Amino acid sequence: MSHTFQRLFLVAALFGCIGVHATDGDLDPSFGSGGKVRLTVDPFNQPTGATLVATDVVVQPDGKILLAGYAAASDSEWIVIRLNEDGSYDNTFGIGQNGIAYFYVFGPADNQATSIALRPNGKIVVGGTINDSNTGLVTAVAIQLNSNGSLDSTWGNNGAVYFTPVAGDATRTRAIVLDTVDPYALGTLYLVGQYTHGGNFPCNHFFYGGISVDGKTRVSNDYGASDACTVNESATSVAVQPGTGNIIVGGFSAFASGASRCTAISTVILPSPVFSAAHLYTPWGTNGVTSFTVAGAPIPNDYCDATTVTAGGSTFLAGRGTMAIGSNTYQAAILGWLDANGAVVKFGLGPEPALIAFDYHAHTPLIANDANTVNKLIVQPYGSLLLPAGYNNDPHYVLPFTGDDFAVGRFSVSSGNGLNPDPAFNNGTGAIFDWGSYFNGPNNIYVSNERVQSEAFDPQGRLILVGYSADPAGGTDIAIARLKPFDGIFKSSFEAPSY
């Protein structure tokens, strides 16, 4: 990929509401209520005040929307939801034919589905973590469902594959991806997350693994990217690199001081009954690893939660980082750029411009106490455009007020000129929307908390954003928004599952 110019489309949860029209970025009124859908605790098997979160989304070729997530109160459960194109529940899906399938209904709040993928034959793969309150075992798991939401008993061990750790240790899933580019591994499932080594000196490491197409063979490994044992290290995202077939794993690691940095590793994962392997690809980066921090903070605290790889093999990572503004701090959304060989592409901004920091509101200068992040990245089919999703919390609009709202914005990026708002998108500002706010009497503030966790295009070229929204009765509801079809950048960007 050329390093001279790239264009980015940024999707995030922003604070506030600005009534500005955008050619691309308007809500689609044919979806739900004015382009938005809120799924409340009823009909889920949880009491009022429970936490409902959609963690990931994929769209079928017929336009139906599949969500993965969790519902949690005293106990928690995986949930997989299918909605019709208009945002209503699909009553052909789930055991109760109410659009919802439940799995692993036990354990504390980290018993949750975190990622979802769709095979060309309609089978649905879901990755997550189970926390068995009876045994205390914390395990990374992948399950495969039939198109109607029932477990596919022919896959794995009666529909599931477990990455069970040794006694006292734990494995957790953060993301999965199906291989659609390597002709020798098509349909292989890759799973990444965190491996916790227990004992007297606990350490958290990057965890990565693979599962064969039939679910009968699995392989995994872990890697300690930090220079000391730490609770602050995890793989968070995964993508397959075209050309090499290597698996690029993004996440964050730590210094001995406790400061954190964005980290990516390149891996070879072969879940084959004949020859299995899971190890670093050492020619990439420095012995298979690249770490970097954003300039502007006395002690770096950078966390990358999203990774995407372009058709040319370049890698973009994004997340959040801490910036210093006088005596105050600022949580910036951050973007890092690696070439096909894992070398950092400099943005040309400051003494250590390995990562670039930005505010979704495009404040100049940056405003102290803001909070921004990126949770998801999508790469355009030709590799020249990106869609990050996340949130912004800006305390400087209407006080007393606090919270995060969904929003969209578009930026351009180049290796020489950094990141700039695209004036062709809503005059270079964010088009912002939320699910409403409510008054929190005890704290004397208005609350509006919505965050985008993931995103996907549908066959009509409409962008779907999923996450959660605060419920006035307590807890959170699943929040979903759909934008009108794009006329410009990202027009007709849906890709049907194929390999």
GITA-V592914 format. One record per pair of residues at least 4 apart in sequence whose C-alpha atoms are under 7 Angstrom apart, sorted by sequence separation. I is the first residue (numbers start at 1). GAP is how many residues later the second one is. If there is no record, write none. Layout:
i,gap
I,GAP
I,GAP
//
This chain:
i,gap
22,4
29,4
30,4
31,4
32,4
33,4
46,4
59,4
60,4
72,4
83,4
84,4
93,4
94,4
107,4
118,4
119,4
132,4
145,4
146,4
154,4
155,4
156,4
157,4
165,4
182,4
198,4
211,4
212,4
241,4
254,4
255,4
272,4
282,4
283,4
284,4
285,4
286,4
309,4
310,4
324,4
325,4
338,4
339,4
349,4
359,4
363,4
379,4
380,4
413,4
414,4
423,4
424,4
426,4
440,4
441,4
457,4
458,4
471,4
486,4
487,4
29,5
30,5
31,5
32,5
41,5
59,5
60,5
71,5
72,5
83,5
84,5
92,5
93,5
94,5
118,5
119,5
131,5
132,5
145,5
146,5
153,5
154,5
155,5
156,5
165,5
181,5
197,5
198,5
212,5
240,5
241,5
254,5
255,5
271,5
282,5
283,5
284,5
285,5
309,5
310,5
324,5
325,5
338,5
339,5
348,5
380,5
413,5
414,5
423,5
426,5
440,5
457,5
458,5
470,5
471,5
486,5
28,6
29,6
41,6
59,6
70,6
71,6
83,6
84,6
91,6
93,6
94,6
95,6
118,6
131,6
132,6
145,6
146,6
152,6
153,6
165,6
179,6
180,6
196,6
197,6
211,6
212,6
240,6
241,6
254,6
270,6
271,6
282,6
309,6
323,6
324,6
338,6
339,6
347,6
379,6
380,6
395,6
413,6
422,6
439,6
440,6
457,6
470,6
471,6
485,6
27,7
28,7
41,7
58,7
59,7
70,7
71,7
82,7
83,7
91,7
92,7
93,7
94,7
117,7
118,7
131,7
144,7
145,7
152,7
179,7
180,7
196,7
197,7
211,7
240,7
241,7
253,7
254,7
270,7
281,7
293,7
308,7
309,7
322,7
323,7
337,7
338,7
346,7
347,7
359,7
379,7
395,7
412,7
413,7
421,7
439,7
440,7
456,7
457,7
469,7
470,7
27,8
58,8
70,8
71,8
82,8
90,8
91,8
117,8
130,8
131,8
144,8
151,8
163,8
179,8
196,8
210,8
211,8
239,8
240,8
252,8
253,8
269,8
270,8
280,8
308,8
322,8
323,8
337,8
346,8
378,8
379,8
411,8
412,8
438,8
439,8
455,8
456,8
468,8
469,8
41,9
57,9
58,9
69,9
70,9
89,9
90,9
116,9
117,9
129,9
130,9
178,9
179,9
195,9
196,9
210,9
238,9
239,9
252,9
253,9
269,9
293,9
307,9
308,9
322,9
323,9
345,9
347,9
377,9
378,9
411,9
412,9
437,9
438,9
455,9
456,9
468,9
469,9
57,10
69,10
89,10
116,10
129,10
130,10
178,10
179,10
194,10
195,10
209,10
210,10
238,10
239,10
252,10
253,10
268,10
269,10
307,10
321,10
322,10
344,10
377,10
378,10
393,10
411,10
412,10
437,10
438,10
455,10
468,10
469,10
56,11
57,11
68,11
69,11
82,11
115,11
116,11
129,11
144,11
178,11
194,11
195,11
209,11
238,11
251,11
252,11
267,11
268,11
306,11
307,11
320,11
321,11
377,11
393,11
410,11
411,11
437,11
454,11
455,11
467,11
468,11
56,12
68,12
115,12
128,12
129,12
177,12
178,12
194,12
195,12
208,12
209,12
237,12
238,12
251,12
267,12
268,12
306,12
320,12
321,12
376,12
377,12
392,12
410,12
436,12
454,12
467,12
54,13
55,13
56,13
67,13
68,13
113,13
114,13
115,13
128,13
176,13
177,13
193,13
194,13
208,13
237,13
250,13
251,13
267,13
268,13
304,13
305,13
306,13
320,13
321,13
359,13
375,13
376,13
391,13
452,13
453,13
454,13
466,13
467,13
54,14
55,14
67,14
113,14
114,14
127,14
128,14
176,14
177,14
193,14
207,14
208,14
235,14
236,14
237,14
250,14
266,14
267,14
304,14
305,14
319,14
320,14
374,14
375,14
376,14
391,14
452,14
453,14
466,14
54,15
66,15
67,15
113,15
127,15
144,15
176,15
192,15
193,15
207,15
235,15
236,15
249,15
250,15
266,15
304,15
319,15
374,15
375,15
391,15
410,15
452,15
465,15
466,15
53,16
54,16
66,16
83,16
112,16
113,16
126,16
127,16
143,16
144,16
175,16
176,16
192,16
206,16
207,16
235,16
248,16
249,16
303,16
304,16
318,16
319,16
374,16
451,16
465,16
53,17
65,17
66,17
82,17
112,17
125,17
126,17
143,17
175,17
191,17
192,17
205,17
206,17
234,17
235,17
248,17
249,17
303,17
318,17
373,17
374,17
451,17
464,17
465,17
52,18
53,18
64,18
65,18
81,18
82,18
111,18
112,18
125,18
126,18
142,18
143,18
173,18
174,18
175,18
191,18
205,18
206,18
234,18
248,18
266,18
302,18
303,18
317,18
318,18
336,18
373,18
450,18
451,18
464,18
52,19
64,19
65,19
81,19
111,19
125,19
141,19
142,19
173,19
174,19
190,19
191,19
205,19
233,19
234,19
247,19
248,19
302,19
316,19
317,19
336,19
372,19
373,19
450,19
463,19
464,19
51,20
52,20
64,20
65,20
80,20
81,20
111,20
124,20
125,20
141,20
142,20
173,20
190,20
233,20
246,20
247,20
301,20
302,20
316,20
317,20
335,20
336,20
372,20
409,20
449,20
450,20
462,20
463,20
50,21
51,21
64,21
79,21
80,21
110,21
123,21
124,21
141,21
172,21
173,21
189,21
190,21
232,21
233,21
246,21
247,21
301,21
316,21
334,21
335,21
371,21
372,21
409,21
449,21
462,21
50,22
51,22
63,22
79,22
80,22
123,22
124,22
140,22
141,22
172,22
188,22
189,22
232,22
246,22
266,22
300,22
315,22
316,22
334,22
335,22
371,22
408,22
409,22
448,22
462,22
50,23
79,23
108,23
123,23
124,23
139,23
140,23
171,23
172,23
188,23
189,23
265,23
266,23
315,23
334,23
370,23
371,23
407,23
408,23
462,23
78,24
79,24
107,24
123,24
139,24
171,24
188,24
265,24
314,24
315,24
333,24
334,24
370,24
407,24
408,24
461,24
462,24
77,25
78,25
107,25
108,25
122,25
139,25
170,25
171,25
188,25
204,25
264,25
265,25
297,25
314,25
315,25
332,25
333,25
370,25
407,25
460,25
461,25
77,26
78,26
104,26
106,26
107,26
139,26
170,26
187,26
203,26
204,26
264,26
297,26
314,26
332,26
333,26
406,26
407,26
46,27
77,27
78,27
106,27
169,27
170,27
195,27
202,27
203,27
204,27
206,27
226,27
227,27
228,27
263,27
264,27
294,27
296,27
297,27
313,27
332,27
406,27
77,28
169,28
203,28
204,28
205,28
206,28
207,28
225,28
226,28
227,28
228,28
263,28
296,28
405,28
406,28
76,29
77,29
169,29
204,29
205,29
206,29
226,29
227,29
262,29
263,29
405,29
76,30
168,30
204,30
261,30
262,30
461,30
75,31
76,31
139,31
140,31
168,31
261,31
262,31
461,31
75,32
76,32
138,32
139,32
140,32
261,32
360,32
460,32
461,32
75,33
76,33
78,33
138,33
139,33
140,33
461,33
74,34
75,34
77,34
78,34
79,34
435,34
438,34
76,35
77,35
78,35
459,35
457,36
458,36
72,37
330,37
457,37
330,38
261,39
329,39
330,39
331,39
332,39
333,39
194,40
259,40
260,40
261,40
262,40
328,40
329,40
330,40
331,40
332,40
333,40
193,41
194,41
259,41
260,41
261,41
262,41
328,41
330,41
331,41
332,41
333,41
70,42
193,42
259,42
260,42
261,42
262,42
69,43
70,43
129,43
192,43
193,43
260,43
325,43
402,43
405,43
69,44
129,44
192,44
401,44
402,44
403,44
404,44
405,44
406,44
68,45
69,45
128,45
192,45
400,45
401,45
402,45
403,45
404,45
405,45
406,45
68,46
127,46
128,46
192,46
400,46
401,46
402,46
403,46
404,46
405,46
406,46
68,47
404,47
68,48
101,48
127,48
127,49
37,50
252,51
219,52
251,52
252,52
290,52
320,52
218,53
251,53
320,53
32,54
94,54
161,54
217,54
250,54
251,54
319,54
320,54
31,55
32,55
93,55
94,55
95,55
217,55
295,55
319,55
30,56
31,56
92,56
93,56
94,56
217,56
250,56
285,56
318,56
319,56
219,57
221,57
250,57
284,57
285,57
295,57
56,58
58,58
156,58
219,58
220,58
221,58
284,58
285,58
295,58
55,59
56,59
57,59
58,59
155,59
156,59
210,59
212,59
219,59
294,59
55,60
56,60
114,60
115,60
116,60
117,60
155,60
156,60
209,60
210,60
211,60
212,60
294,60
391,60
114,61
115,61
117,61
175,61
177,61
179,61
181,61
210,61
293,61
294,61
390,61
391,61
174,62
175,62
176,62
177,62
292,62
293,62
294,62
390,62
174,63
175,63
182,63
294,63
389,63
390,63
181,64
389,64
389,65
389,66
250,67
347,67
348,67
237,68
239,68
241,68
306,68
347,68
348,68
361,68
209,69
236,69
237,69
238,69
239,69
242,69
305,69
306,69
308,69
310,69
346,69
347,69
348,69
349,69
361,69
236,70
237,70
239,70
305,70
306,70
307,70
308,70
345,70
347,70
348,70
242,71
306,71
308,71
311,71
312,71
347,71
241,72
311,72
310,73
376,77
375,78
376,78
375,79
380,110
380,113
1,311
187,312
1,313
186,313
180,318
180,319
12,362
9,376
11,376
7,377
8,377
9,377
10,377
11,377
12,377
13,377
14,377
15,377
120,377
6,378
7,378
8,378
9,378
10,378
11,378
12,378
13,378
14,378
15,378
119,378
120,378
6,379
7,379
8,379
9,379
10,379
11,379
12,379
13,379
14,379
15,379
118,379
12,380
16,381
25,383
15,388
15,389
16,389
14,390
15,390
13,391
14,391
13,392
14,392
13,393
14,393
12,394
13,394
12,395
63,395
11,396
12,396
63,396
11,397
56,397
57,397
59,397
10,398
11,398
55,398
56,398
57,398
58,398
61,398
10,399
55,399
57,399
59,399
9,400
10,400
9,401
10,401
24,401
8,402
9,402
23,402
8,403
22,403
23,403
7,404
8,404
22,404
7,405
8,405
21,405
6,406
7,406
20,406
25,406
6,407
5,408
6,408
5,409
22,409
57,409
4,410
56,410
3,411
4,411
20,411
3,412
54,412
55,412
18,413
54,413
18,414
53,414
54,414
17,415
53,415
17,416
14,418
49,424
51,424
52,424
53,424
54,424
48,425
49,425
50,425
51,425
52,425
53,425
49,426
50,426
51,426
52,426
61,435
41,436
13,437
40,437
13,438
39,438
40,438
13,439
38,439
39,439
12,440
38,440
39,440
38,441
37,442
38,442
37,443
36,444
37,444
36,445
35,446
36,446
35,447
35,448
31,451
28,454
27,455
28,455
27,456
28,456
26,457
27,457
25,458
26,458
25,459
24,462
24,463
//
